Each structure stands twice: as structure tokens, then as C-alpha cells.
Amino acid sequence: MYAILDIETTGGKYNEEGITEIAIYRFDGHKVVDQFISLLNPEKAIQPFVVNLTGINNDMLRNAPKFYEVAKRIVEITEDCILVAHNAKFDYRILRTEFRRLGYEFERKSLCTVELSKKLIPGMPSYSLGKLVKSLGIPLSERHRAAGDAQATIKLFKMLLNKDVEKDILKEHIRKEPKRSLDTKLVYLLEELPAETGVYYFHDENGEIIYVGKSRNIKKRVNQHFTNENSKSREMQRKVASVSYELTGNELIALLKENQEIKTIKPRYNRALKRDVFSHALYQFKDENGYLNLKVSRASQKKGNITTFGSLRSAKNALAKWVEEYQLCERLAGLHNGSGNCFGYTIKSCHGACVEEESPEEYNERVNLLINKYSYENQNMLLVGKGREVDEKSALLIEDGVFKGVGYFNLNHQINNMDIIRSIINPMDNNRDAQHIIQSFLRKKHQFKIIQLSIHE
């Protein structure tokens, strides 16, 4: 659990500042579960430059509560939490100073989003909260007010959790969790999980990831792990100390993240992905008469393909459907052997390419429509789909036919700026399995909006 914090002060000499406003959001890594926001009477004057900066003046605070009146609430909402703030040293120091004045030692672990941003999003022009979130396309209202800054910090922290591919933030959090007996532990872990789409991680007591999976219902799938009686499941049940998860909003991103995480982390209880998740591919070639031919065969790393399939049967079924949809020749599509006209020509669904009645130019135009739809080679596009929350969308970026990664955004204007698009995208490997996952997903009925991008850089 995290406590996302922002404090506004009077300004003045070091360790003599007073708090004028505080906002704390208790955050479980996915959503806010509690919050405390209040103006405070610092019992001292606010520096004029601070009044100009925040808009908070002495008159506004005359009837506000004093720190000792809200101290208990601050202790309660931050209990068992890691404090998270932008420039955490400042906010944590101010809080501890106020508590010391009351004779109480306030101690919490802390994380600084400035330091995390420098590590996980290097090369930004500025790491001040206002300029950083603007560069990342994160909305920020009421700058230099506690609630507005803290809400922007939550969105920034969620982005940082996503970009933390080594899971260092998560591991440190898990090491601090209390240990429980096996049965109690499994019930407790299950209670904390959502019945939503995403990727889940089993951690041992040191926080190390020992298994990665994905599901459209994380809670249901993990329950199956915990109730399975086979030897591997029983061993995992004994070893697992914590289950973390990342909601993805849709199955495509869950599949891609699972593929990436297993290849990167190599968890001990995941089978090593020694072979590709697909077996066959669709290829094209031009015959001596200038007609584009299609052919399904075993997938090869040496040849570029149009799209890939998990089996020969799924490849043949897809190709048969496309032949009908695009009015192609069954023989030139490799569905029928032999010479002469195909059966489709007999029933007038083929326009006669097999007997050269249709010109190569006309026929190839329809074949290219198929190729362009199901192959994203050389294309620049953004796949926009369902996000993790109601006001959020997911984005999958492909540049020059290369899968770059996925990210999330809240405002439509963010996807009109390539710099912002690249900053919100968490890079992922463009391996053959990722390409297959995207291609096979695009062949199915899906709810992604495909935006063709113009890239001039």
C-alpha cells in the first residue's frame, strides 16, 4: 500500500515552515482506496511569493484546523504505507518536523517520484512536476495546490510502476508484507485479487517472481492455481508469499505483457518458451505470369511472412474465408492443386485469374488489400482500445512495421503528438511471438480503433 502525498507550506527558514495544505491518497497500486485533503492553519504568516504561487492566503486559513487536530488522521491513513511524493525528502521532512513538535516520531518508508522518473524515464528536459507531467501528457489541474499535485503524482506513479520492468518497486513492497501460514496465506492472497483482465505474478518471500500468468479473470485463474492438486501447483502454493498483478484493460495487452515478462524474467515455474507460439505462416510470391500467389507452409525465421497461425488448420480456415471475401482464385491461393481453372471460376466467385481472363494488375490489387489488412509491415499505426479505467484508453504503437510497446492515456489530444505518444509507451520487444499475438488478434473481431500515423521524423 502506498500513501501519495503533497504538502503546501508557508515558506520561510529551513525547518521553520508551517503546513498550509495537505493531500494524502491511500493507493493500492491500482486505485485510490482512501483520501484526506485539508487546508491547515500554520499559525504563522505565509511568505508573499508563496501566496502568489499557490493562491492560498492567510485569510483562507484563519478557520482551518491546526496540525494537531488532523495528526491522528494522517497517522491512520499512512499506516502500513510507503510514502510517495514528488521530491519526497521535502514532504517527508515537513511532516516529521510537525510531528516532532507534538512529541511524536513519525516514521515511514518513502519513495521519490523525481528519482524514480530519472531512472525509468531518462532524458526528459525537466523533472519538475509541472513540466514532467506535461511532457508525458498527464493532466494536471490546480498546480501548486495539494490535491491537484497529488493526483498528478498518482498518475505519474502508475506510469512508473508500468515502466519498472525489473519490478524493483514491487519487490521492495512485498518484502515488507507480513508472513502467514499456508492456508491462511492463500485465502488472504485470493481476497486481494480482482476479477478483471491482466497479468499476475507469484512472488516468493524475497519478492522474486516465480511465476507469471495472464487471464481475463485474475481472481478465478489464481484460485485454480491454489486449488490444483498436481505436484507443480502444490509446490508453488508452498513457495508463493505474495501475488501482485497489473490490470491491462484488454486481453491483447495481457497476452503481450505475459509473453514479454516470461521471456525477460524467466520465472522458475514457467515453462521456458523454447519454441514459437505459432507453427504456420502465410507467404506470397509472384508467378511467371505476374500473378501474386499465396501459400501456407511451416513458419520460417528466414522468410518474411504476411501473417502467422497457431496451426495448419487455422491457417487453411482463415485463407478459405479470405479467398471468398476478396474473390480470389483458389488455385493461386494454394487451396487447390492442379492446372486449368479452379472450382471458384466455375461458380463465378473467381474472376478468371487462373485462366488469365483477369489481368494480373486487377487481381493483384485485391490480393494486396488482403496483405495490407493482415500484415502491418512498413506501417505506422496506433491501436487504441479499452483502458484499465472508465476514463482511460490503451495504446499499442507500431512504427515502420515494428511493434514498439504499449501504454495508457486519458485525453485524446495526447495521441496527436508523437513525442507524447513515445513517452507514454512502455517499450516491449518486437519478437516473433509478439508479432504473432498482434496479427492473430487483428484477424479476430476486436474493438480496437486503428489510427494510421504520419511520421515525418
C-alpha positions in Angstrom: 0.0 0.0 0.0 1.2 3.5 -0.8 0.3 6.9 0.5 0.6 9.5 -2.3 1.3 12.8 -0.6 1.6 16.5 -1.4 2.1 19.4 1.0 2.0 23.2 0.6 3.8 25.3 3.1 4.3 28.9 4.3 7.8 29.1 3.0 10.5 30.6 5.3 13.5 29.4 7.1 14.6 25.7 6.9 12.6 23.6 9.4 10.5 26.6 10.4 8.0 26.2 7.6 4.3 25.5 8.5 1.9 23.4 6.5 -0.9 25.3 4.8 -2.5 22.4 2.8 -2.1 18.6 2.7 -3.5 15.9 0.4 -2.9 12.2 1.0 -4.3 9.4 -1.2 -4.1 5.9 0.0 -3.3 3.9 -3.1 -3.1 0.1 -3.5 -1.1 0.2 -6.7 -4.2 0.3 -8.9 -6.8 2.6 -7.4 -7.3 5.1 -4.6 -9.0 3.4 -1.6 -9.0 6.4 0.9 -8.1 10.1 0.9 -7.6 13.0 3.2 -7.4 16.6 1.9 -7.4 19.7 4.1 -6.3 23.3 4.4 -4.4 23.8 7.7 -3.8 26.8 9.9 0.0 27.1 10.3 -0.3 29.7 13.0 2.2 31.8 11.1 2.2 34.2 8.1 2.6 32.9 4.6 5.5 34.3 2.6 4.2 36.6 -0.2 5.9 34.7 -3.0 4.1 31.5 -1.8 0.7 33.3 -1.8 1.4 34.2 -5.5 2.4 30.7 -6.3 -0.4 28.7 -4.5 -3.2 31.2 -4.2 -3.5 30.3 -0.6 -3.6 33.4 1.7 -3.7 33.9 5.5 -7.4 34.8 5.5 -8.3 31.4 3.9 -6.6 29.6 6.8 -8.0 31.5 9.7 -10.7 28.9 10.5 -8.8 25.9 9.1 -7.9 23.1 11.6 -4.4 23.2 13.2 -2.0 20.3 12.6 -2.5 18.7 16.0 -6.2 18.4 15.1 -5.6 16.2 12.0 -2.4 14.4 13.2 -4.3 11.2 14.1 -6.0 11.1 10.7 -2.6 11.4 9.0 -1.1 8.6 11.1 -4.1 6.3 10.3 -4.3 6.9 6.5 -0.5 6.4 6.1 -0.3 3.3 8.4 1.5 0.3 6.7 2.1 2.5 3.7 5.2 3.6 1.7 5.0 7.4 1.3 5.3 8.5 -2.3 5.8 12.2 -3.2 7.4 14.3 -5.9 10.6 15.4 -4.1 9.8 13.1 -1.2 12.6 14.3 1.0 10.9 17.7 1.3 7.4 16.4 2.1 8.6 13.7 4.5 10.9 16.3 6.3 8.0 18.7 6.8 5.7 16.0 8.1 8.3 14.7 10.6 9.0 18.2 11.8 5.4 18.9 12.5 5.0 15.6 14.4 8.2 16.2 16.4 6.6 19.5 17.6 3.9 17.3 19.1 6.4 15.0 20.6 5.7 12.1 18.2 8.2 10.3 16.0 6.5 9.8 12.6 8.4 7.2 10.6 7.5 5.7 7.2 9.4 4.3 4.2 9.4 6.7 1.3 9.7 6.8 -2.5 10.5 9.8 -4.6 8.9 10.1 -8.0 11.7 12.5 -9.1 14.4 9.9 -8.5 12.2 7.1 -10.0 11.5 9.2 -13.1 15.1 9.9 -13.7 15.8 6.2 -13.6 12.8 4.9 -15.5 12.2 7.8 -17.9 15.7 9.2 -18.6 16.4 12.1 -20.9 13.4 14.3 -20.0 14.0 18.1 -20.4 12.9 18.7 -16.8 11.8 16.7 -13.8 9.8 19.3 -12.0 6.3 18.0 -11.6 4.6 20.6 -13.8 7.0 20.2 -16.8 7.4 16.4 -16.4 3.7 15.6 -16.5 3.1 18.0 -19.4 5.9 16.2 -21.3 4.2 12.9 -20.5 0.7 14.1 -21.4 -0.6 13.7 -17.8 -3.4 16.1 -17.0 -2.6 18.5 -14.1 -5.2 20.8 -12.6 -4.7 23.2 -9.8 -0.9 23.3 -10.0 0.8 24.2 -6.6 -2.4 23.0 -4.8 -2.0 19.8 -2.7 -4.9 17.8 -4.3 -4.0 18.7 -7.9 -0.3 17.9 -7.5 -1.0 14.7 -5.6 -3.5 13.5 -8.2 -0.9 14.2 -11.0 1.7 12.3 -8.8 -0.7 9.3 -8.7 -0.9 9.2 -12.5 2.9 9.6 -12.8 3.5 6.8 -10.2 1.1 4.4 -12.1 3.1 5.1 -15.2 6.4 4.5 -13.3 5.0 1.2 -11.9 4.3 0.1 -15.5 7.8 1.2 -16.7 9.5 -0.7 -13.9 10.2 -3.8 -15.9 12.6 -5.1 -13.2 9.8 -4.9 -10.7 12.1 -3.3 -8.1 9.4 -1.1 -6.6 7.1 -4.1 -6.2 9.7 -6.4 -4.8 10.6 -3.9 -2.1 7.0 -3.5 -1.2 6.4 -7.3 -1.0 9.5 -7.8 1.3 7.7 -5.7 3.9 4.5 -7.7 4.0 3.8 -10.0 7.0 4.3 -13.8 6.7 1.3 -16.2 7.2 0.6 -19.9 7.4 -0.1 -21.7 4.1 -4.0 -22.0 4.2 -4.5 -18.5 5.7 -2.0 -17.1 3.3 -3.7 -18.5 0.2 -7.2 -17.3 1.3 -5.8 -13.9 2.2 -3.9 -13.5 -1.2 -7.1 -14.5 -3.1 -9.2 -12.0 -1.4 -7.0 -9.2 -2.6 -7.3 -10.1 -6.3 -9.7 -8.5 -8.9 -12.0 -10.4 -11.3 -10.5 -8.4 -14.2 -8.2 -8.8 -17.2 -4.5 -8.6 -16.7 -1.2 -10.2 -15.8 -0.5 -11.7 -12.4 2.8 -12.5 -10.7 3.6 -15.1 -7.9 6.4 -13.9 -5.6 8.4 -15.8 -3.1 9.2 -14.4 0.4 12.1 -12.4 -1.1 9.9 -10.7 -3.6 11.4 -12.6 -6.5 8.9 -13.5 -9.3 8.5 -17.3 -9.6 5.5 -17.5 -12.0 3.8 -15.2 -14.5 0.3 -15.7 -16.0 -2.5 -13.8 -17.7 -6.2 -14.1 -17.5 -9.5 -12.3 -18.3 -10.4 -13.0 -14.7 -7.3 -12.9 -12.5 -9.1 -14.0 -9.3 -10.7 -17.1 -10.9 -7.4 -18.1 -12.6 -5.3 -17.8 -9.4 -8.0 -19.7 -7.5 -7.4 -22.6 -9.9 -3.7 -22.5 -9.2 -4.4 -22.5 -5.4 -6.9 -25.5 -5.6 -5.0 -27.6 -8.1 -3.5 -30.8 -6.6 -0.7 -31.6 -9.1 2.8 -31.6 -7.8 3.9 -28.3 -9.5 0.9 -26.4 -8.2 1.4 -27.8 -4.7 5.0 -26.7 -4.7 4.0 -23.2 -6.0 1.4 -22.9 -3.3 4.1 -23.5 -0.6 6.6 -21.1 -2.2 4.2 -18.2 -3.0 4.3 -15.4 -0.4 2.5 -12.7 -2.4 0.5 -12.2 -5.6 0.8 -8.9 -7.5 -1.0 -8.0 -10.7 -1.2 -5.5 -13.4 -4.6 -4.7 -15.0 -4.3 -4.3 -18.7 -7.9 -3.4 -19.7 -7.9 -5.8 -22.6 -6.7 -9.3 -23.5 -4.3 -8.2 -26.3 -2.1 -6.2 -23.9 -2.3 -9.0 -21.3 -1.0 -11.6 -23.9 1.8 -9.3 -24.9 2.9 -8.5 -21.3 2.8 -12.2 -20.4 4.9 -13.1 -23.4 7.4 -10.3 -22.6 7.6 -11.0 -18.8 8.2 -14.7 -19.2 11.0 -14.1 -21.7 12.6 -11.3 -19.6 12.2 -12.6 -16.1 12.3 -16.4 -16.9 10.4 -17.4 -13.7 11.3 -20.8 -12.4 7.7 -22.3 -12.7 7.0 -21.1 -16.2 7.9 -23.4 -18.9 10.8 -22.0 -21.0 9.4 -20.7 -24.3 11.8 -22.8 -26.4 9.5 -22.7 -29.5 7.4 -20.1 -31.1 3.7 -19.9 -30.2 2.9 -20.3 -33.9 3.7 -23.1 -36.3 2.5 -21.9 -39.8 2.6 -18.7 -41.8 1.1 -17.3 -45.0 3.6 -16.3 -47.7 3.3 -14.6 -51.1 5.2 -15.0 -54.4 4.7 -13.8 -57.9 4.4 -16.5 -60.7 5.8 -16.3 -64.2 2.6 -14.6 -65.4 2.8 -11.8 -62.9 0.0 -13.0 -60.5 0.5 -12.8 -56.8 0.2 -16.3 -55.3 -0.5 -17.2 -51.6 0.9 -20.2 -49.8 0.6 -21.6 -46.3 3.6 -23.5 -45.0 5.7 -24.1 -41.9 6.8 -20.8 -40.3 10.5 -20.0 -41.1 12.7 -17.4 -39.4 14.5 -16.8 -42.7 11.5 -15.7 -44.8 9.2 -12.7 -44.3 5.5 -13.7 -44.0 2.2 -11.9 -44.3 0.8 -13.3 -41.0 1.3 -16.4 -38.7 -1.0 -19.1 -37.3 -1.1 -21.4 -34.4 -1.8 -24.5 -36.6 -2.2 -25.6 -40.2 -6.0 -26.0 -39.7 -6.4 -22.4 -38.5 -4.3 -21.2 -41.5 -6.4 -23.1 -44.0 -9.6 -21.9 -42.5 -8.5 -18.3 -42.5 -7.3 -18.5 -46.1 -10.5 -20.1 -47.3 -12.5 -17.3 -45.7 -10.3 -14.6 -47.3 -10.5 -16.2 -50.7 -14.2 -15.8 -50.6 -14.1 -12.3 -49.1 -11.7 -10.9 -51.6 -12.9 -13.0 -54.6 -9.5 -14.6 -55.1 -8.6 -17.7 -57.1 -8.5 -20.9 -55.1 -5.6 -22.3 -57.1 -3.5 -19.2 -56.9 -4.2 -19.1 -53.2 -2.8 -22.6 -52.8 -6.1 -24.2 -51.7 -6.4 -26.4 -54.9 -3.7 -28.1 -56.8 -3.6 -28.9 -60.5 -3.9 -26.8 -63.6 -6.6 -25.1 -65.6 -9.5 -23.2 -64.0 -10.3 -23.5 -60.3 -13.8 -24.5 -58.9 -14.4 -20.9 -58.0 -14.2 -19.9 -61.7 -17.0 -22.5 -62.4 -19.3 -20.9 -59.9 -18.3 -17.3 -60.9 -16.6 -16.5 -57.5 -13.2 -16.3 -59.2 -12.8 -13.7 -61.9 -10.6 -16.0 -64.1 -7.0 -15.2 -63.0 -6.4 -19.0 -63.1 -7.0 -19.0 -66.9 -5.6 -15.4 -67.4 -9.0 -13.9 -68.1 -8.5 -11.3 -65.4 -5.3 -9.2 -65.7 -2.5 -9.6 -63.1 -2.9 -5.9 -62.2 -6.6 -6.2 -61.3 -6.2 -9.5 -59.4 -3.1 -8.3 -57.5 -4.9 -5.2 -56.4 -7.3 -7.4 -54.3 -4.5 -9.6 -53.0 -2.7 -6.5 -51.8 -5.8 -5.4 -50.0 -5.7 -8.6 -48.0 -1.9 -8.3 -47.4 -2.2 -4.7 -46.2 -5.0 -5.6 -43.8 -3.4 -8.6 -42.2 0.3 -7.6 -42.3 1.5 -4.4 -40.6 4.9 -4.5 -42.4 6.1 -0.9 -43.1 3.0 0.5 -41.4 2.9 3.3 -38.8 -0.2 2.9 -36.7 -1.7 3.2 -33.2 -4.1 0.6 -31.9 -6.4 2.3 -29.4 -8.5 0.1 -27.1 -10.1 -0.3 -23.7 -8.0 1.0 -20.8 -7.9 0.0 -17.2 -10.4 2.6 -16.0 -13.5 4.2 -17.4 -11.8 7.4 -18.5 -8.6 5.7 -19.8 -7.7 4.1 -23.2 -4.8 1.8 -24.1 -2.4 2.4 -27.0 -0.2 0.0 -28.9 2.4 1.6 -31.2 3.8 0.2 -34.4 6.4 2.3 -36.3 7.7 1.2 -39.7 6.2 -2.2 -39.2 8.0 -2.7 -35.8 6.0 -3.2 -32.6 7.3 -0.6 -30.1 5.2 -1.2 -27.0 2.0 -0.3 -25.1 0.8 2.5 -22.8 -2.2 4.3 -21.5 -3.7 7.8 -21.9 -6.6 9.8 -20.6 -7.0 12.7 -23.1 -7.5 12.3 -26.8 -5.1 15.2 -27.6 -2.3 13.1 -26.2 -2.3 10.8 -29.3 -2.0 13.8 -31.7 1.6 14.4 -30.6 4.3 11.8 -31.4 6.6 12.9 -28.7 3.9 12.3 -26.1 2.9 9.0 -27.7 6.5 7.8 -27.4 6.8 9.0 -23.8 3.7 7.1 -22.6 4.6 3.9 -24.4 6.4 1.3 -22.4 9.0 -0.3 -24.7 8.5 -4.0 -25.5 10.4 -6.5 -27.6 9.4 -6.9 -31.3 10.0 -10.7 -31.1 8.2 -13.2 -33.4 5.8 -14.3 -30.7 4.7 -10.6 -30.1 4.2 -10.2 -33.9 2.1 -13.4 -34.0 0.0 -12.3 -31.0 -0.8 -8.9 -32.6 -1.5 -10.4 -36.1 -3.7 -13.2 -34.8 -5.6 -10.7 -32.6 -6.3 -8.4 -35.5 -7.7 -11.3 -37.5 -10.4 -11.7 -34.9 -13.4 -9.5 -34.2 -11.9 -6.8 -31.9 -12.8 -3.4 -30.5 -9.6 -1.6 -31.2 -9.6 1.5 -33.2 -6.7 1.6 -35.7 -5.2 5.1 -36.3 -2.8 5.4 -39.2 0.1 7.7 -38.2 2.1 10.2 -40.3 5.6 10.2 -39.0 7.9 12.8 -40.5 10.9 12.3 -38.1 
